[in-house]
Amino acid sequence: MADNLKSSMQDLENRGFIPKRERQLDSCYSLRQFGEDINSPFAVVRSRAAFNSAVLPVDEVLPTLVASLVAERKLYTKIELSNALQRISEPAVPYLTAYLGTIGNNQHKKLPDAVSKKNSYPLPRDLAARILCQIGVPALPYLQKVLVSGDLYMIREAIDSIGFISFYNNDKSMFEELRKCFNVYSHDLIIRWKIYIACSSFPMSIEFLVTQVQVETIHIIQDEIRRSIRIIQRKKL
């Protein structure tokens, strides 16, 4: 049994997992050590670098943390890098928005087969978008700029972040920006679908949604619009 536990822990560390007993910040951690550790061939060492970056100057470690996130393949090291960027908060936002739609290959490339039955807002599949969601409202002005960038792949993921942040922070400031985005990019099926989902965050979108459910001809999109309408109506009760 002891050998099995040791083997399991070794497997976790190979994926970048930091054991609980080692999750204490090193107040003496240096930039030199960070530079060495973040480039280590061992995932758990890279994870410790991300974890201990909390004691270092933000402007010195931020670009490296983002570049490391883009390149990283190990699950727990990705989590530590994500946590470090979330902790940095707004200064990390311009870096993260620049990588929307480019980290990993889990983004929506086509419409799903069915509408979610959950009443909660779906967490974005794009990693940069997920971190922006955790940073929250401070990310919205930067995401607004992405909506007018002309890059369809970035815009798709920005819409997810805007919808999520607006939903859980009861922020209504981005609805008109999403409407403008819809008017410009409604030819893109994924953008149209994601905006309908995002509308569930904005009670004032009801009239727009009621109109669009009659305009749309694709069943999955019609169902998504109806889901947003139901969510808004439940929140009003």
For each residue, the residues with C-beta under 8 A, 3 or more apart:
1: 4 5
2: 5 6
3: 6 7
4: 1 7 8
5: 1 2 8 9
6: 2 3 9 10
7: 3 4 10 11
8: 4 5 11 12
9: 5 6 12 13 17 19
10: 6 7 13 14
11: 7 8 14 15
12: 8 9 15 17 76
13: 9 10 16 17 19 43 44
14: 10 11 43 44 74
15: 11 12 43 74 75 76 77
16: 13 43 44 46 47 74 75 76 77 78 79 80
17: 9 12 13 44 47 76
18: 22 23 44 47 48 51 76 80
19: 9 13 22 23
20: 23
21:
22: 18 19 48
23: 18 19 20 51
24:
25: 29 51 52 54 55
26: 29 52 55
27: 55
28:
29: 25 26 33 34 52 55 56
30: 33 34 56
31: 34 35 56 57 60 61
32: 35 36
33: 29 30 36 37 49
34: 29 30 31 37 38 49 52 53 56 61 64
35: 31 32 38 39 64
36: 32 33 39 40
37: 33 34 40 45 46 48 49 52
38: 34 35 46 49 50 64 65 68
39: 35 36 46
40: 36 37 45 46 49
41:
42: 45 46
43: 13 14 15 16 46 47 74 76 77
44: 13 14 16 17 18 47 48 76 77
45: 37 40 42 48 49
46: 16 37 38 39 40 42 43 49 50 68 72 74 77 80
47: 16 17 18 43 44 50 51 74 76 77 80
48: 18 22 37 44 45 51 52
49: 33 34 37 38 40 45 46 52 53
50: 38 46 47 53 65 68 77 80 81 83 84
51: 18 23 25 47 48 54 80 83 84
52: 25 26 29 34 37 48 49 55 56
53: 34 49 50 56 61 65 84
54: 25 51 84 87
55: 25 26 27 29 52
56: 29 30 31 34 52 53 60 61
57: 31 60 61
58: 61 62 88 91
59: 62 91
60: 31 56 57
61: 31 34 53 56 57 58 64 65 84
62: 58 59 65 66 85 88 91 92 95
63: 66 67 95
64: 34 35 38 61 67 68
65: 38 50 53 61 62 68 69 81 84 85 88 92
66: 62 63 69 70 85 92 95 96 99
67: 63 64 70 71
68: 38 46 50 64 65 71 72 81
69: 65 66 72 78 81 82 85 99 103 127
70: 66 67 99 102 103
71: 67 68
72: 46 68 69 77 78 81
73: 78
74: 14 15 16 43 46 47 77 78
75: 15 16 78 79
76: 12 15 16 17 18 43 44 47 79 80
77: 15 16 43 44 46 47 50 72 74 80 81
78: 16 69 72 73 74 75 81 82 127
79: 16 75 76 82 83
80: 16 18 46 47 50 51 76 77 83 84
81: 50 65 68 69 72 77 78 84 85
82: 69 78 79 85 86 127 130 131
83: 50 51 79 80 86 87
84: 50 51 53 54 61 65 80 81 87 88
85: 62 65 66 69 81 82 88 92 95 96 131
86: 82 83 89 92 131 134 135
87: 54 83 84
88: 58 62 65 84 85 91 92
89: 86 92 93 135 138
90: 93 135 138 139
91: 58 59 62 88 94
92: 62 65 66 85 86 88 89 95 96 131 135
93: 89 90 96 97 132 135 138 139 142
94: 91 97 98 142
95: 62 63 66 85 92 98 99
96: 66 85 92 93 99 100 128 131 132 135 139
97: 93 94 100 128 132 139 142 143 145 146 154 158
98: 94 95
99: 66 69 70 95 96 102 103 128
100: 96 97 126 128 129 132 146 153 154 157 158 161
101: 107 126 128 151 153 154 156 157
102: 70 99 128 153
103: 69 70 99 126 127 128
104: 107 126 127
105:
106: 125 126 127
107: 101 104 125 126 153 156 157
108: 111 112 125 156 190 194
109: 190
110: 190
111: 108 189 190 193 218 220 221
112: 108 115 220
113: 220
114: 220
115: 112 220 223 224 227
116: 122 227
117:
118: 122
119: 231 234
120:
121: 163 164 167 168 197 200 201
122: 116 118 160 164 197
123: 130 133 164
124: 129 130 133 157 160 161 164
125: 106 107 108 129 130 160
126: 100 101 103 104 106 107 129 130 157 160
127: 69 78 82 103 104 106 130 131
128: 96 97 99 100 101 102 103 131 132 157
129: 100 124 125 126 132 133 157 158 160 161
130: 82 123 124 125 126 127 133 134
131: 82 85 86 92 96 127 128 134 135
132: 93 96 97 100 128 129 135 139 143 161 165
133: 123 124 129 130 136 139 160 161 164 165
134: 86 130 131
135: 86 89 90 92 93 96 131 132 138 139
136: 133 139 165 168 169
137: 140 165 169 171
138: 89 90 93 135 141
139: 90 93 96 97 132 133 135 136 142 143 161 165
140: 137 143 144 162 165 166 171 173 174
141: 138 144 145
142: 93 94 97 139 145 146
143: 97 132 139 140 146 147 158 161 162 165 174
144: 140 141 147 148 162 174 177
145: 97 141 142 148 149
146: 97 100 142 143 149 151 154 155 158
147: 143 144 155 158 159 162 177 178 180 181
148: 144 145 180 181
149: 145 146 154 155
150:
151: 101 146 154 155
152: 155 156 185 188 191
153: 100 101 102 107 156 157
154: 97 100 101 146 149 151 157 158
155: 146 147 149 151 152 158 159 181 185 191
156: 101 107 108 152 153 159 160 188 190 191 194
157: 100 101 107 124 126 128 129 153 154 160 161
158: 97 100 129 143 146 147 154 155 161 162
159: 147 155 156 162 163 178 181 191 194 195 198
160: 122 124 125 126 129 133 156 157 163 164 194 197 198
161: 100 124 129 132 133 139 143 157 158 164 165
162: 140 143 144 147 158 159 165 166 174 177 178 198
163: 121 159 160 166 167 194 197 198 199 200 201
164: 121 122 123 124 133 160 161 167 168 201
165: 132 133 136 137 139 140 143 161 162 168 169 171
166: 140 162 163 169 170 171 172 173 174 175 198 201 202
167: 121 163 164 200 201
168: 121 136 164 165
169: 136 137 165 166
170: 166
171: 137 140 165 166 174 201
172: 166 175 202 203 204
173: 140 166
174: 140 143 144 162 166 171 177 178 202
175: 166 172 178 179 199 202 204 205
176: 179 180
177: 144 147 162 174 180 181
178: 147 159 162 174 175 181 182 195 198 199 202
179: 175 176 182 183 208
180: 147 148 176 177 183 184
181: 147 148 155 159 177 178 184 185 191 195
182: 178 179 185 186 191 192 195
183: 179 180 186
184: 180 181
185: 152 155 181 182 188 191 192
186: 182 183 191 192
187:
188: 152 156 185 191 192
189: 111 192 193 218 221
190: 108 109 110 111 156 193 194
191: 152 155 156 159 181 182 185 186 188 194 195
192: 182 185 186 188 189 195 196 221
193: 111 189 190 196 197 220 221 224
194: 108 156 159 160 163 190 191 197 198
195: 159 178 181 182 191 192 198 199
196: 192 193 199 209 212 221 224 225 228
197: 121 122 160 163 193 194 200 224 227 228
198: 159 160 162 163 166 178 194 195 201 202
199: 163 175 178 195 196 202 205 208 209 225 228 232
200: 121 163 167 197 205 227 228 231 232
201: 121 163 164 166 167 171 198
202: 166 172 174 175 178 198 199 205 232
203: 172 206 232 235 236
204: 172 175 207
205: 175 199 200 202 208 209 228 232
206: 203 209 210 229 232
207: 204 210 211
208: 179 199 205 211 212
209: 196 199 205 206 212 213 225 228 229 232
210: 206 207 213 214 229
211: 207 208 214 215
212: 196 208 209 215 216 225
213: 209 210 216 222 225 226 229
214: 210 211
215: 211 212
216: 212 213 221 222 225
217: 222
218: 111 189 221 222
219: 222 223
220: 111 112 113 114 115 193 223 224
221: 111 189 192 193 196 216 218 224 225
222: 213 216 217 218 219 225 226
223: 115 219 220 226 227
224: 115 193 196 197 220 221 227 228
225: 196 199 209 212 213 216 221 222 228 229
226: 213 222 223 229 230
227: 115 116 197 200 223 224 230 231
228: 196 197 199 200 205 209 224 225 231 232
229: 206 209 210 213 225 226 232 233
230: 226 227 233 234
231: 119 200 227 228 234 235
232: 199 200 202 203 205 206 209 228 229 235 236
233: 229 230 236 237
234: 119 230 231 237
235: 203 231 232
236: 203 232 233
237: 233 234
